[in-house]
């Protein structure tokens, strides 16, 4: 600790430590969006003189970030062209009859796809197909959706393009003077990791995955017929006025559960069957999506949104350009922690929230007053243009496919050929990866696989801002000597430990940190420190960087540890510890296997 105290005598190192501490708190608490935390940290490092603007902003012009920027539209073109249609058809085929076969398909076939394209759109594209398979087979989605997420996470480390974290590590390696990573720099390590993980997913005892049931309430008719919570108002001309719930057609004709009746300032809880309804009463309902839409058309009740009456006619939905879609609040959404009323959601997004779904939990509050959480699914009604605006938002993930977004099948061979060329060119020719990706980006637009507007919408600005700003951490930690001091403290703590045990500590430390903050932030904080351990472990610095990369990428312990875990959390009706129970075995396997493979590949004791 003396070395760290000595380093902190340097005012710039002290400032860097304070900025890092602030960033960690903001990342963990989520008070502001991760990309804003990165930009705040960067600006503070410049304002306090720790870094000059050129040093701090170098990450925004790095080849790795430009590569990622170009990869977004290439991936979008692949999805738009229907490149995953064969996989979708295979899932829906009669050959996949059991949950174990479906998991095997995910682990051995779908996972490698995530080595080339981002896993978030892979999961978004396949989620409704898997839910439909569950509905037809009468199998609970909770039996298969978590393996879908884990499969794509495992595949994300097969190539440099599999994850934005991979590209960030390559960028940090370049910044630290060790050179950037190649497309297949760590594939020899990731192949055994993927295969071991895939075997675990297929062979893991079924008891580790909960069975949340496959009742008709959850799986009948449409695969997304999970129950929503919504609020309705009884208008003065409704036939329900003066009738009791028992004698009304509300529950006879529609599959709804009345959770609460609100009359003025009074809240009435079940049993409510004999209560006579009055004009102006508000009912909190649990209802499936089809029944909710039928209920709207029936004009027996009016939906209420944000405390305002909102009666809509869905019969004229197409004529009015309106569409009903599901959207998910992803990890890091700035909407989490506020209510629809506080957000002025309808005015802000020109979209009306019809209902809310929150895993297995029943929402007992008025719709406009519910505090939104990450993982919530909202049923929205909005004009097509507004939904397209939501597709470009980082705060909401649109789960439904719009008609104009349906695959352009005739472009599929072109899009796939461009993607293959993007991978082959840097591998077999002197053309750098960033050039190959940018050529592919131009090609998908020039060949009509993607329109220019779609290209702009496909770029995840939040990811670009976060990764571009986080590289300033590694530069500041190196230039102030803070990385050396922290590494020396860690080295003293690991003195006498074999290299294998030390790598296990680095791996599991990164993994645990990733459960409470973004994996990109974990990499930015730990990579500059970890590389300083290389001489004492008789390993190359790249070996330590790869250890941090895998530790940040193999996130299987919590639903918030990785974006795809959160995407399947609600549809699978999982509970928090379900993810931990299923993922802890996989985490232990990775903790044992990854350091061993790194020592085998890079040498060491």
C-alpha positions as CSV (number, residue, x, y, z in Angstrom):
1,X,0.0,0.0,0.0
2,X,3.0,2.3,0.4
3,X,3.5,2.4,-3.3
4,X,-0.1,3.4,-3.8
5,X,0.2,6.1,-1.1
6,X,3.3,7.4,-2.8
7,X,1.6,7.5,-6.2
8,X,-1.3,9.5,-4.7
9,X,1.2,12.2,-3.7
10,X,1.0,13.2,-7.3
11,X,-1.9,15.6,-7.6
12,X,-2.8,14.3,-11.1
13,X,-2.9,10.7,-9.8
14,X,-5.1,11.8,-6.9
15,X,-7.5,13.5,-9.3
16,X,-7.5,10.4,-11.6
17,X,-8.3,8.2,-8.6
18,X,-11.2,10.6,-7.6
19,X,-12.6,10.6,-11.1
20,X,-12.4,6.8,-11.2
21,X,-14.2,6.5,-7.9
22,X,-16.9,8.8,-9.1
23,X,-17.3,6.8,-12.3
24,X,-17.5,3.5,-10.5
25,X,-20.3,4.8,-8.2
26,X,-22.2,6.2,-11.2
27,X,-21.8,3.0,-13.2
28,X,-23.0,0.8,-10.3
29,X,-25.9,3.1,-9.2
30,X,-27.0,3.9,-12.7
31,X,-27.9,7.5,-11.7
32,X,-27.1,8.6,-15.2
33,X,-26.6,6.6,-18.4
34,X,-23.2,4.8,-18.8
35,X,-22.3,6.8,-21.9
36,X,-22.9,10.0,-19.9
37,X,-20.7,8.7,-17.1
38,X,-17.9,8.1,-19.6
39,X,-18.3,11.5,-21.1
40,X,-18.3,13.1,-17.7
41,X,-15.2,11.3,-16.7
42,X,-13.4,12.3,-19.9
43,X,-14.4,15.9,-19.5
44,X,-13.2,16.0,-15.9
45,X,-9.8,14.5,-16.9
46,X,-9.4,17.3,-19.5
47,X,-10.7,20.1,-17.3
48,X,-8.3,19.2,-14.4
49,X,-5.3,19.0,-16.7
50,X,-4.7,15.3,-16.2
51,X,-5.0,14.7,-20.0
52,X,-4.9,17.1,-22.9
53,X,-7.7,17.0,-25.4
54,X,-5.7,15.0,-27.9
55,X,-5.0,12.3,-25.4
56,X,-8.5,12.1,-24.0
57,X,-10.3,12.1,-27.3
58,X,-7.9,9.7,-29.1
59,X,-10.4,6.9,-28.5
60,X,-13.0,8.4,-30.7
61,X,-10.7,8.1,-33.7
62,X,-9.3,4.7,-32.9
63,X,-9.5,2.0,-35.6
64,X,-11.4,-0.3,-33.1
65,X,-14.2,2.2,-32.6
66,X,-14.5,2.9,-36.3
67,X,-14.6,-0.8,-36.9
68,X,-17.5,-1.1,-34.5
69,X,-19.3,1.8,-36.1
70,X,-19.1,0.1,-39.5
71,X,-20.1,-3.3,-38.0
72,X,-23.5,-2.0,-36.9
73,X,-24.9,-1.4,-40.5
74,X,-23.4,-4.6,-41.8
75,X,-25.1,-6.6,-39.1
76,X,-28.4,-4.7,-39.8
77,X,-28.1,-5.6,-43.5
78,X,-27.7,-9.2,-42.6
79,X,-30.8,-9.2,-40.5
80,X,-32.9,-7.2,-43.0
81,X,-31.9,-9.5,-45.8
82,X,-33.2,-12.5,-43.8
83,X,-29.8,-14.1,-43.3
84,X,-31.1,-15.8,-40.1
85,X,-34.2,-17.1,-41.8
86,X,-32.8,-20.6,-42.1
87,X,-32.1,-20.7,-38.4
88,X,-35.6,-19.5,-37.7
89,X,-37.0,-22.2,-39.9
90,X,-34.8,-24.8,-38.3
91,X,-36.1,-23.9,-34.8
92,X,-39.7,-24.1,-36.1
93,X,-39.1,-27.5,-37.9
94,X,-40.4,-30.8,-36.7
95,X,-36.8,-32.0,-36.2
96,X,-36.5,-30.0,-33.0
97,X,-39.0,-31.7,-30.7
98,X,-37.5,-31.5,-27.2
99,X,-36.0,-28.7,-25.2
100,X,-32.7,-30.4,-25.1
101,X,-32.5,-30.5,-28.9
102,X,-33.4,-26.9,-29.0
103,X,-30.7,-26.0,-26.5
104,X,-28.2,-28.0,-28.5
105,X,-29.2,-26.1,-31.7
106,X,-28.7,-22.8,-29.8
107,X,-25.3,-23.9,-28.3
108,X,-23.7,-25.4,-31.4
109,X,-25.4,-23.5,-34.3
110,X,-26.7,-20.2,-33.1
111,X,-23.7,-19.3,-30.8
112,X,-21.2,-19.1,-33.7
113,X,-23.4,-16.5,-35.4
114,X,-22.7,-14.2,-32.4
115,X,-19.0,-14.4,-33.2
116,X,-19.6,-12.2,-36.3
117,X,-22.7,-10.1,-35.5
118,X,-23.8,-8.5,-32.2
119,X,-25.7,-10.9,-30.0
120,X,-28.5,-8.5,-29.0
121,X,-30.2,-8.4,-32.4
122,X,-29.6,-12.2,-32.7
123,X,-31.6,-12.7,-29.5
124,X,-34.2,-10.1,-30.5
125,X,-34.7,-11.9,-33.9
126,X,-35.0,-15.4,-32.5
127,X,-36.9,-14.7,-29.3
128,X,-40.4,-14.7,-30.9
129,X,-39.5,-17.9,-32.8
130,X,-38.4,-19.7,-29.7
131,X,-41.5,-18.5,-27.8
132,X,-43.7,-19.8,-30.7
133,X,-41.9,-23.2,-30.5
134,X,-42.6,-23.3,-26.8
135,X,-46.3,-22.6,-27.4
136,X,-46.6,-25.4,-30.0
137,X,-44.8,-27.9,-27.8
138,X,-46.4,-26.9,-24.5
139,X,-43.0,-26.3,-22.9
140,X,-42.4,-23.4,-20.6
141,X,-40.2,-20.7,-22.1
142,X,-38.2,-20.6,-18.9
143,X,-36.7,-24.0,-20.0
144,X,-35.0,-22.6,-23.1
145,X,-34.7,-18.8,-23.1
146,X,-31.8,-18.6,-20.7
147,X,-29.7,-21.0,-22.7
148,X,-30.5,-18.8,-25.8
149,X,-28.9,-15.9,-24.0
150,X,-25.9,-17.9,-22.7
151,X,-25.3,-19.4,-26.1
152,X,-24.9,-16.0,-27.7
153,X,-22.6,-14.8,-24.9
154,X,-20.4,-17.8,-25.4
155,X,-20.2,-17.2,-29.2
156,X,-19.4,-13.5,-28.7
157,X,-15.7,-14.2,-28.0
158,X,-15.1,-16.4,-31.1
159,X,-13.7,-13.4,-33.1
160,X,-12.8,-9.8,-32.6
161,X,-16.1,-8.7,-34.1
162,X,-18.2,-10.7,-31.7
163,X,-18.5,-8.0,-29.1
164,X,-17.9,-4.3,-28.5
165,X,-15.8,-5.4,-25.5
166,X,-13.4,-7.3,-27.8
167,X,-12.9,-4.2,-29.8
168,X,-12.4,-2.1,-26.7
169,X,-9.7,-4.4,-25.5
170,X,-8.0,-4.2,-28.9
171,X,-8.1,-0.4,-28.6
172,X,-6.7,-0.4,-25.1
173,X,-3.9,-2.8,-26.2
174,X,-3.1,-0.3,-29.0
175,X,-3.1,2.6,-26.6
176,X,-0.8,0.8,-24.2
177,X,1.7,0.1,-26.9
178,X,1.1,-3.6,-27.4
179,X,-0.5,-3.4,-30.8
180,X,-4.1,-4.1,-31.7
181,X,-5.6,-7.5,-31.8
182,X,-6.3,-9.4,-35.0
183,X,-9.6,-10.8,-36.1
184,X,-8.8,-14.3,-34.8
185,X,-6.2,-13.3,-32.1
186,X,-8.0,-15.3,-29.3
187,X,-10.0,-17.8,-31.4
188,X,-7.8,-20.7,-30.3
189,X,-8.8,-19.9,-26.7
190,X,-12.4,-19.2,-27.4
191,X,-13.1,-22.3,-29.4
192,X,-12.5,-24.7,-26.5
193,X,-14.4,-22.2,-24.2
194,X,-17.4,-22.2,-26.5
195,X,-17.4,-26.0,-26.9
196,X,-17.1,-26.6,-23.1
197,X,-19.9,-24.0,-22.5
198,X,-22.1,-25.6,-25.2
199,X,-21.7,-29.1,-23.6
200,X,-22.6,-27.6,-20.2
201,X,-25.7,-26.0,-21.6
202,X,-26.8,-29.3,-23.2
203,X,-25.9,-31.6,-20.3
204,X,-26.8,-29.4,-17.4
205,X,-29.5,-31.0,-15.2
206,X,-33.0,-29.8,-16.1
207,X,-33.6,-28.9,-12.4
208,X,-31.3,-25.9,-12.8
209,X,-33.8,-24.3,-15.2
210,X,-37.1,-23.5,-13.5
211,X,-40.4,-24.6,-15.0
212,X,-42.7,-21.5,-14.8
213,X,-45.5,-23.4,-16.5
214,X,-47.0,-23.5,-20.0
215,X,-50.5,-22.6,-19.1
216,X,-52.8,-21.3,-21.8
217,X,-52.7,-17.9,-20.0
218,X,-49.0,-17.7,-21.0
219,X,-48.8,-19.7,-24.1
220,X,-52.1,-19.8,-25.8
221,X,-52.8,-18.5,-29.3
222,X,-49.9,-16.1,-29.8
223,X,-46.5,-16.8,-28.3
224,X,-46.5,-13.4,-26.7
225,X,-49.8,-13.8,-24.8
226,X,-48.2,-13.4,-21.4
227,X,-50.3,-11.4,-19.1
228,X,-50.0,-7.6,-19.0
229,X,-51.2,-5.2,-16.3
230,X,-53.2,-2.2,-17.5
231,X,-55.7,0.4,-16.3
232,X,-59.1,1.0,-17.7
233,X,-61.9,3.5,-16.9
234,X,-65.6,2.9,-17.1
235,X,-67.2,5.6,-19.2
236,X,-70.7,7.0,-18.4
237,X,-72.3,5.3,-21.4
238,X,-70.8,1.8,-20.7
239,X,-73.1,-1.1,-20.2
240,X,-71.1,-2.0,-17.1
241,X,-72.5,0.9,-15.1
242,X,-74.8,-0.4,-12.4
243,X,-73.7,-4.0,-12.9
244,X,-71.6,-6.2,-10.7
245,X,-68.5,-7.8,-12.0
246,X,-70.1,-11.2,-11.5
247,X,-73.0,-10.3,-13.7
248,X,-71.1,-8.2,-16.3
249,X,-69.8,-9.5,-19.6
250,X,-66.4,-8.1,-18.8
251,X,-65.2,-11.4,-17.2
252,X,-67.6,-13.7,-19.1
253,X,-66.4,-12.5,-22.5
254,X,-62.8,-11.5,-21.9
255,X,-60.1,-13.4,-20.1
256,X,-59.3,-10.7,-17.5
257,X,-58.5,-10.6,-13.8
258,X,-59.6,-7.5,-11.9
259,X,-56.8,-6.7,-9.5
260,X,-58.1,-3.5,-7.9
261,X,-61.0,-1.1,-8.2
262,X,-60.3,2.6,-7.6
263,X,-63.2,4.9,-7.0
264,X,-62.2,8.5,-6.2
265,X,-59.6,8.3,-3.6
266,X,-60.7,4.8,-2.4
267,X,-58.9,1.6,-3.3
268,X,-61.0,-1.6,-3.2
269,X,-59.2,-4.9,-3.4
270,X,-60.6,-8.4,-4.2
271,X,-63.0,-10.0,-3.7
272,X,-64.8,-7.6,-6.0
273,X,-67.3,-9.9,-7.8
274,X,-70.4,-8.4,-6.1
275,X,-69.3,-4.8,-6.3
276,X,-71.6,-2.7,-8.5
277,X,-69.6,-0.6,-11.0
278,X,-70.1,3.1,-11.4
279,X,-69.2,5.6,-14.1
280,X,-65.6,6.9,-13.6
281,X,-64.4,3.8,-11.8
282,X,-60.8,2.7,-12.6
283,X,-60.0,-1.0,-12.8
284,X,-56.5,-2.5,-12.7
285,X,-56.6,-5.5,-14.9
286,X,-54.4,-8.5,-15.8
287,X,-55.1,-9.4,-19.4
288,X,-53.4,-11.1,-22.4
289,X,-52.5,-9.0,-25.4
290,X,-55.2,-10.3,-27.7
291,X,-57.9,-9.8,-25.1
292,X,-56.6,-6.3,-24.4
293,X,-57.0,-5.4,-28.0
294,X,-60.5,-7.0,-28.2
295,X,-61.4,-5.1,-25.1
296,X,-60.5,-1.8,-26.8
297,X,-62.6,-2.6,-29.8
298,X,-65.6,-3.5,-27.6
299,X,-65.9,0.1,-26.3
300,X,-67.0,-1.2,-22.9
301,X,-64.1,0.4,-21.2
302,X,-61.5,3.1,-22.0
303,X,-57.8,2.6,-21.5
304,X,-56.2,5.3,-19.4
305,X,-52.6,6.4,-19.8
306,X,-50.7,8.8,-17.6
307,X,-53.8,9.8,-15.8
308,X,-55.5,10.9,-19.0
309,X,-58.5,9.2,-20.7
310,X,-57.3,7.5,-23.8
311,X,-59.9,5.7,-25.8
312,X,-58.7,4.3,-29.1
313,X,-60.2,2.5,-32.0
314,X,-57.9,-0.3,-33.1
315,X,-60.3,-1.2,-35.9
316,X,-58.8,1.7,-37.9
317,X,-55.3,1.0,-36.8
318,X,-54.0,0.4,-40.3
319,X,-55.9,3.3,-41.8
320,X,-54.6,5.7,-39.2
321,X,-51.0,4.5,-39.6
322,X,-51.0,3.3,-36.0
323,X,-49.4,0.0,-34.9
324,X,-49.3,-1.9,-31.6
325,X,-45.8,-3.2,-30.6
326,X,-43.9,-4.5,-27.6
327,X,-40.8,-2.7,-26.4
328,X,-38.3,-3.7,-23.7
329,X,-36.5,-1.4,-21.3
330,X,-32.9,-2.7,-21.7
331,X,-30.1,-2.5,-19.2
332,X,-28.9,1.1,-18.8
333,X,-32.2,2.6,-20.0
334,X,-32.5,6.1,-18.7
335,X,-36.3,5.6,-18.4
336,X,-35.8,3.1,-15.5
337,X,-36.5,4.7,-12.1
338,X,-39.2,7.0,-13.3
339,X,-43.0,6.7,-13.9
340,X,-44.7,7.2,-17.2
341,X,-46.3,10.4,-15.9
342,X,-42.9,11.8,-14.8
343,X,-41.4,11.0,-18.2
344,X,-44.3,12.5,-20.0
345,X,-44.0,9.4,-22.1
346,X,-46.9,10.1,-24.5
347,X,-45.7,13.5,-25.4
348,X,-42.0,12.6,-25.5
349,X,-42.3,9.6,-27.8
350,X,-45.7,10.2,-29.5
351,X,-46.7,6.7,-28.3
352,X,-49.4,5.5,-25.9
353,X,-48.6,2.9,-23.3
354,X,-51.5,0.4,-23.3
355,X,-50.1,-2.0,-20.7
356,X,-47.0,-3.2,-18.9
357,X,-45.6,-6.7,-18.3
358,X,-43.0,-7.4,-15.6
359,X,-42.0,-11.0,-15.5
360,X,-44.0,-12.9,-12.9
361,X,-44.7,-9.8,-10.9
362,X,-48.2,-8.4,-10.7
363,X,-48.2,-4.6,-10.9
364,X,-50.6,-3.2,-8.3
365,X,-50.3,0.5,-9.1
366,X,-52.0,2.8,-11.6
367,X,-50.3,2.6,-15.0
368,X,-49.1,6.2,-15.1
369,X,-47.6,5.9,-11.6
370,X,-45.7,2.6,-12.0
371,X,-41.9,3.1,-11.5
372,X,-40.4,1.5,-14.6
373,X,-37.6,-1.0,-14.2
374,X,-35.0,-2.5,-16.5
375,X,-36.5,-5.6,-18.1
376,X,-40.1,-4.2,-18.2
377,X,-42.0,-4.8,-21.4
378,X,-44.5,-2.1,-22.5
379,X,-47.3,-2.6,-25.0
380,X,-47.4,0.6,-27.1
381,X,-49.6,2.0,-29.7
382,X,-48.0,4.6,-32.0
383,X,-47.7,5.9,-35.6
384,X,-45.2,3.9,-37.7
385,X,-42.8,6.9,-37.8
386,X,-42.8,7.1,-34.0
387,X,-42.0,3.4,-33.8
388,X,-39.1,3.9,-36.2
389,X,-37.9,6.7,-33.9
390,X,-38.0,4.2,-31.0
391,X,-35.9,1.7,-33.0
392,X,-33.1,4.3,-32.9
393,X,-33.5,4.9,-29.2
394,X,-31.1,3.5,-26.7
395,X,-33.7,3.5,-23.9
396,X,-36.2,1.1,-25.6
397,X,-35.8,-2.0,-27.7
398,X,-38.6,-2.7,-30.1
399,X,-39.4,-6.4,-30.0
400,X,-41.9,-6.5,-32.9
401,X,-40.9,-6.5,-36.6
402,X,-42.4,-3.7,-38.8
403,X,-43.7,-4.6,-42.2
404,X,-41.1,-2.4,-43.9
405,X,-38.4,-4.2,-41.9
406,X,-39.3,-7.7,-43.2
407,X,-36.5,-9.5,-45.0
408,X,-35.6,-8.5,-48.5
409,X,-34.9,-12.1,-49.5
410,X,-33.6,-11.3,-52.9
411,X,-30.7,-9.4,-51.3
412,X,-29.8,-12.2,-48.9
413,X,-27.0,-13.8,-51.1
414,X,-25.5,-10.3,-51.6
415,X,-25.5,-9.4,-47.9
416,X,-24.0,-12.8,-46.9
417,X,-21.3,-12.5,-49.6
418,X,-20.4,-9.0,-48.3
419,X,-20.1,-10.3,-44.7
420,X,-17.9,-13.2,-45.8
421,X,-15.7,-10.9,-47.8
422,X,-15.4,-8.6,-44.8
423,X,-14.0,-11.6,-42.7
424,X,-11.8,-13.0,-45.5
425,X,-10.1,-9.9,-46.7
426,X,-8.2,-9.0,-43.5
427,X,-7.4,-12.6,-43.0
428,X,-5.8,-13.4,-46.4
429,X,-4.7,-10.0,-47.6
430,X,-2.8,-7.0,-46.1
431,X,-6.0,-5.0,-45.9
432,X,-6.7,-3.9,-42.3
433,X,-9.9,-5.0,-40.6
434,X,-11.2,-1.5,-40.3
435,X,-10.9,-1.0,-44.0
436,X,-12.6,-4.2,-44.7
437,X,-15.5,-3.3,-42.4
438,X,-15.9,0.2,-43.9
439,X,-15.9,-1.3,-47.4
440,X,-18.6,-3.7,-46.3
441,X,-20.6,-0.8,-44.9
442,X,-20.5,1.1,-48.2
443,X,-21.3,-2.1,-50.1
444,X,-24.5,-2.9,-48.2
445,X,-25.9,0.5,-49.0
446,X,-24.6,0.6,-52.6
447,X,-26.2,-2.8,-53.3
448,X,-29.6,-1.9,-51.7
449,X,-29.3,-4.3,-48.8
450,X,-29.7,-1.3,-46.5
451,X,-31.1,2.2,-47.1
452,X,-29.1,5.2,-46.0
453,X,-31.7,6.1,-43.3
454,X,-31.5,2.6,-42.0
455,X,-27.8,2.8,-41.8
456,X,-28.0,5.9,-39.6
457,X,-30.6,4.2,-37.4
458,X,-28.5,1.1,-37.0
459,X,-25.5,2.8,-35.4
460,X,-25.7,2.5,-31.6
461,X,-24.6,6.0,-30.5
462,X,-24.6,5.1,-26.8
463,X,-22.0,2.3,-27.4
464,X,-19.8,4.6,-29.5
465,X,-19.8,7.3,-26.9
466,X,-19.2,4.9,-24.1
467,X,-16.3,3.1,-25.7
468,X,-14.7,6.2,-27.1
469,X,-14.7,7.9,-23.7
470,X,-13.6,4.9,-21.7
471,X,-10.2,4.7,-23.3
472,X,-9.2,7.9,-21.6
473,X,-9.2,5.9,-18.3
474,X,-6.3,3.7,-19.4
475,X,-4.3,6.7,-20.7
476,X,-4.8,8.6,-17.5
477,X,-4.0,5.6,-15.3
478,X,-0.8,5.0,-17.3
479,X,0.4,8.6,-17.5
480,X,-0.1,9.3,-13.8
481,X,1.5,6.1,-12.6
482,X,-1.7,5.0,-11.0
483,X,-1.8,1.7,-13.0
484,X,1.7,0.8,-11.9
485,X,0.9,1.5,-8.3
486,X,-2.3,-0.5,-8.3
487,X,-0.6,-3.4,-10.1
488,X,2.2,-3.4,-7.6
489,X,-0.3,-3.7,-4.7
490,X,-2.0,-6.6,-6.6
491,X,1.4,-8.2,-7.4
492,X,2.4,-8.1,-3.7
493,X,-0.9,-9.7,-2.8
494,X,-0.3,-12.5,-5.3
495,X,3.4,-12.9,-4.4
496,X,4.3,-16.6,-4.4
497,X,1.1,-17.6,-6.2
498,X,1.5,-19.7,-9.4
499,X,0.6,-18.0,-12.7
500,X,-2.5,-20.1,-13.1
501,X,-3.9,-19.1,-9.7
502,X,-3.1,-15.4,-10.4
503,X,-4.9,-15.6,-13.7
504,X,-7.9,-17.1,-12.0
505,X,-8.0,-14.2,-9.6
506,X,-7.9,-11.7,-12.5
507,X,-10.6,-13.6,-14.3
508,X,-13.1,-14.0,-11.5
509,X,-12.4,-10.4,-10.3
510,X,-13.3,-9.1,-13.7
511,X,-16.4,-11.3,-13.9
512,X,-17.7,-10.2,-10.5
513,X,-17.1,-6.5,-11.3
514,X,-19.0,-7.0,-14.6
515,X,-22.1,-8.1,-12.6
516,X,-22.5,-4.6,-11.1
517,X,-21.3,-2.3,-13.8
518,X,-21.0,-2.5,-17.6
519,X,-18.5,-4.9,-19.0
520,X,-16.9,-2.1,-21.0
521,X,-16.3,-0.1,-17.8
522,X,-14.8,-3.2,-16.1
523,X,-12.4,-3.6,-19.0
524,X,-11.4,0.1,-19.0
525,X,-10.7,0.0,-15.2
526,X,-8.9,-3.4,-14.9
527,X,-7.0,-3.8,-18.2
528,X,-4.3,-1.1,-17.5
529,X,-3.7,-2.6,-14.1
530,X,-3.7,-6.3,-15.2
531,X,-1.1,-5.8,-17.9
532,X,1.4,-4.6,-15.2
533,X,1.3,-8.1,-13.7
534,X,2.7,-9.7,-16.9
535,X,6.5,-9.5,-15.9
536,X,6.0,-11.1,-12.5
537,X,3.9,-13.9,-14.1
538,X,6.3,-14.4,-16.9
539,X,3.6,-13.8,-19.4
540,X,3.0,-11.4,-22.3
541,X,0.8,-8.4,-21.5
542,X,-1.6,-9.6,-24.2
543,X,-2.3,-12.7,-22.1
544,X,-3.5,-10.5,-19.2
545,X,-5.6,-8.4,-21.6
546,X,-7.2,-11.6,-23.0
547,X,-7.9,-12.8,-19.4
548,X,-9.8,-9.5,-18.7
549,X,-11.6,-9.7,-22.0
550,X,-13.0,-13.2,-21.2
551,X,-13.8,-12.3,-17.6
552,X,-15.9,-9.3,-18.8
553,X,-17.5,-11.2,-21.6
554,X,-18.5,-14.5,-19.9
555,X,-21.3,-13.0,-17.8
556,X,-23.6,-15.7,-16.5
557,X,-24.4,-14.8,-12.9
558,X,-27.1,-12.1,-12.9
559,X,-29.8,-10.8,-15.3
560,X,-28.2,-7.4,-15.4
561,X,-24.7,-8.8,-16.1
562,X,-25.3,-8.9,-19.9
563,X,-27.9,-7.3,-22.1
564,X,-29.2,-10.6,-23.6
565,X,-29.8,-12.0,-20.1
566,X,-32.1,-9.1,-19.4
567,X,-33.9,-9.5,-22.7
568,X,-35.0,-13.1,-21.9
569,X,-35.6,-12.4,-18.2
570,X,-39.2,-11.1,-18.6
571,X,-40.4,-13.4,-21.4
572,X,-38.9,-16.4,-19.5
573,X,-40.6,-15.2,-16.3
574,X,-37.4,-15.8,-14.4
575,X,-36.5,-14.7,-11.0
576,X,-33.1,-13.1,-10.1
577,X,-31.6,-16.2,-8.6
578,X,-32.7,-18.4,-11.5
579,X,-29.9,-16.9,-13.5
580,X,-27.4,-17.3,-10.8
581,X,-28.3,-21.0,-10.2
582,X,-28.0,-21.9,-13.9
583,X,-25.0,-19.7,-14.5
584,X,-22.8,-20.5,-11.5
585,X,-21.7,-23.8,-12.9
586,X,-20.8,-22.3,-16.2
587,X,-18.9,-19.5,-14.4
588,X,-16.8,-22.1,-12.4
589,X,-16.0,-24.0,-15.6
590,X,-14.8,-20.8,-17.2
591,X,-12.8,-19.8,-14.2
592,X,-10.9,-23.1,-14.3
593,X,-10.7,-23.4,-18.1
594,X,-9.9,-19.9,-19.4
595,X,-6.7,-19.3,-17.3
596,X,-5.5,-22.8,-18.3
597,X,-6.0,-22.1,-22.0
598,X,-4.3,-18.7,-21.8
599,X,-1.2,-20.3,-20.1
600,X,-1.2,-23.0,-22.8
601,X,-1.5,-20.4,-25.6
602,X,0.9,-17.8,-24.2
603,X,3.2,-20.0,-22.1
604,X,4.0,-19.5,-18.4
605,X,4.3,-21.4,-15.2
